[in-house]
Amino acid sequence: MNLTSIVNKLYFQPRRRELERYINEGEAIQHEILQYLIKRGKDTEYGRNHLFYTINSYEDFVQNIPVNTYEELKGDIDRMRHGEKDILWPGQVKWYAKSSGTTNDKSKFIPITEEGLQSIHYQGGKDVLAYYLSNNPNSKIFSGKGLILGGSHSPNYNLPNSLVGDLSAILIENINPLANLARVPSKEVALLSDFEVKRDRIAQETLSKNITNLSGVPSWMLSVLIRVMELSGKKHLQEVWPNIEVFFHGGIAFTPYRKQYEQLITKSDMKYMETYNASEGFLVFKTTQLIKVCR
């Protein structure tokens, strides 16, 4: 039994069975989550101002909580970024994902809590793997390493251990040390802000590794892979990484890049699985994947 089979049997198969409840009992789960969020937020400033302690149903929630734009919450978020506690969520929130601009501002900053990291973003990634391994029982994804491509971050108002930047960079910065054993490049390289420097360093660092899977934005990843091909002198990616089997992609549409990937990776069983891990949360992923078929 290979390592992937062992990990799958111990963790991902049980989780895959748990996920059936999300398919069959979606409404009930939504109510459970709503009650959890109200309970956690009732002692925050926002919770007190909106009478969270009186909310016992979805109807109560609708009556008490207005629909907010980012601009209406911006002042509270900025206070949080300066270190104030118990504003929109209990305690101090240290990480902020810099997302696309709004009507009245250049950027918006989405608070990323520890609970959000663990229960939404990281859990979403694990659930993607649970479905992937369920659909591909002969996978050997853990026999090698995953090339995970992320962005960069910077200090947040010079507060200790507080960061603002791309969601992907925040995820890499806070990833479980055990997960680092299964991923490349090194954290130092992964978080470089100069993409041209990062691209070259990643290509050099991963050239001789046993890469089995890729994760990242299709356009950025394609640029890195082209550099890998330049350094290797090979024609197709599987000549560099013969055990490559899947690309978990997201952030932008894959369709404009599909043909380039098909020319770069000509393995008949190469798989592509789309995910949508936004700054606001891990929203969706496809439970099946596209398999490249050579003609």
N, C-alpha and C positions, 0 to 999 in steps of 0.2 A: 504494500500500500504506500503510495507516494505521499509527501507532506501535504499536498493540496487536499487529498482524500481524507486525511486525518483531521485537518482543520475544518473541512466542510462537515464531516460527520459530527464533530464535537460542538461546533458553534453554528455554522450557517444553515444546516438542515433543520435544527430546532427553530431557528429564527424564521426560516422560510415558512414553516407551519404556522407560526404565530401571525405572520403577515396575512394569512387567509382571513383573519378576523377583520382586517382593514378593508378587505373586499366585501365581506358579507355583513359587517356591522358598522358601516361608516357613520351613520347618523348617531348611533349610541356613543361611538368613540368621540365624535365632535362635541357632544354634550359633556362627556367626562373631561375633556381637555378644557372646555369653557369653565367648568366648575373649578378645576385645578388652577387656572390662570386667575380667576376671581379671588380664590382663597389666598394665593401667593401675593396678589397685588393689593389686598384690602388695607394694608397698613402703610402703603406708599402715599406720597402726597397726591398723586393722581387718583388713587383708590379712595382716599378720604373725600376728595373734592367731588367725586362722582358716585359716592354712596355705595361702594362695592358691598358693604356689609348688608345691604338690603336686597342684593341680587340673588335670586334663587332659581331663576329660569332664563331661557333665551329671551322671553318677552320682557323680563325685567332689564336684561342687558341692553336691548334695543331702546328701551325707554330712558335709561340712565346714561348711555355712552353715545356721544355724537360721532358722526363720520368725520374724521380729521384728515386734513392735508398735511404734508410734511411741514409746510410753513407754520401751521398752527402749533406744531410740536417742537419747532426748531429752538425756541427759547429754552424749553425744558431740557432738550438734548444738549444744548450748549452748556447749561449748568452742570449736567452730568459729566460732560467732557472736562470741565474744570474741577471735577472731583467731588461734587455734591452727591450725597447718598439718598436712597429711598425716594427718588423722584418718580420715575416711571416703572421701576423694578426694585425689589428689595436689595439693599446693600449698594456697593460701589461697582459700577460697570467700567471696566478698564479698556475694552477693545471696541473700535468703531470702524465699520467697513465703509470706505469711501465709494459711493455709488454715483450713478450718472446725475447730471444737473437737473434742476427743477426750473420752473418758470421764473422765479425771483432770485435764484441763487446759482452759483457756479457748480456746487457739489452738495450732495446730501450725505450725512453721516449716520449710518444705521448702527444703533447699539447692539453689540454682540455679547450676550451674557455667557457665563460659564455653563449654565444649564442649556442655553441655546446651542452652544458648541457641541456639547456631549449628546443631547437628546434629539437635536435636529440635524445639524450639519454632519457630524461624524457618524451618527446613526444612519442617516440617509446613505452615506457612502457604504456602510456595512450592508445595508439592505440591497443596494445595487449588486454587491458581490453575492448575496444570498440568492438572488434571482439568476444571476449569471451562472453560478455553479449548479443551480437546479436545472438550468437549460443545457449545461455543458458538463455532465458528470465525469468526463475523461480529461477535464482541464488539468493543467500542471502549472497554473498561474503562480503558485507559491514556490515553485522550484527555482525561480529566479527573482528578479526585482522589478518593481514598477517605476517607470520614469514619470514623475509627477511634476508638471510645470505650473509654477505659480508666479504671482506678481511680487510686489515689494511693499514695505511699510515704513513709517517714520514715527518718531516720538509724538505723543499727543500732549500738547501744551506743557511739555517737559515734566509731566507727572511720572513718578516712578512706576515702571512696568506697564505703563499705559501706551497703547499703540493705535495709530490710525493708518489705514491703507487698504489694499485689495483684500477681499475676503480670502482668496486663496493663500495670501501671505500670512494672514492671521491663523488660518488652519495649519499651515506648515509650522509656524512659530509655536503653536500649542499642542502639536501632535504627540500622542503617547510615544515615549522613547522606544518601546518595543516595535511600533510601526516603522520607526526609522530603519530597522534591520531589513525591512522589505521594500525600501524605496530609495531612489536616487533622484537628483544629485544631493550632495551634502547641503545642510541647512545654510551654510555660509554662501554657497553658490546659488542656491534656490532663491534667496532673498535679495540678491544683487539688484540694484535699481536700474543700472545701465543694461538695456536688453541686448545690445550688440556684444558686450563683454560677457554677459550671462550666457548667451547663445553659444559662444565659442567655448566657454568653460564647461558648460553642460555636455557639449559634444565630445570634448576631450576626456571628461571624467567618465562618461558612459560607454565610450567606444568599445572597451574590452569587457564590459559587463554582460551578464546573461539577462537581458531585458525580455520579460514575457508580456508586459502590458504597458500601455500608455494612458495618461490622464491629463487633460488640459483643453485649452481653446484650440480649435482646428488650425487657425491662421498662425498662432504662435508656435504650435507644435510642428507644423509643416516647415517653418523657418529653421527650427532646431534640427529636424531630420535631414533637411537639405545640407546643413553644415556637417552632419554625421556622414552623409554620403560623400561629401567633398574630402573629408579627412581620410575616409576609409578607401576611397577609390573604387568602391563597389557600385554596381548598377541598381541593385534592389536591396531593400532594407533587410529582408530575411537572410541575405548573405552576410550581413553584419550581426544580426540577432536572429539566429535560426529558430528560436523557440518563441518568437513574438506571436501572440494569438489574439489580442483584443485591444481596441482603442476606446476608452471611456471618454466621450467628448461632450462639451457643453459650452455655454456662453454666447455662441453665435450659431447660425444655421450651418449645417454640415454640407448641404447640397452644393454650394458653389465650389467646394474643395474636393468633392467626392472623386472626380476624375483624376486629379493630381495624386490622391492617395492610392487609387487603383493602379496608377502607373508606377508609383514608388514601392508599393507592397503588392506583389503579384501572387501571394499564397492563396490557394483556392479556398482555404478555410479561415482566412482572416475575418475577424468579427468587429463590428462597430456598435456601441451601445450609447444612446443619447441620454444625458442627464441635464437637469435644470436646478443647480444649486445656486440660488440667487442670494444676495446680501440679506434679504428679508427672511430667507429660510430655504430649506431643501424642498422645492415645490413638487417636482415630479421626475420620474424617469420611465423609460420604456422597459416593459417587462420582457420584451424579446429584443433581439438584435439583428441588424443587417449582416448577412454573410456575403462576402465578396465571392462571386463566381467567375472564374476565368473562362474566357471564350476562345 
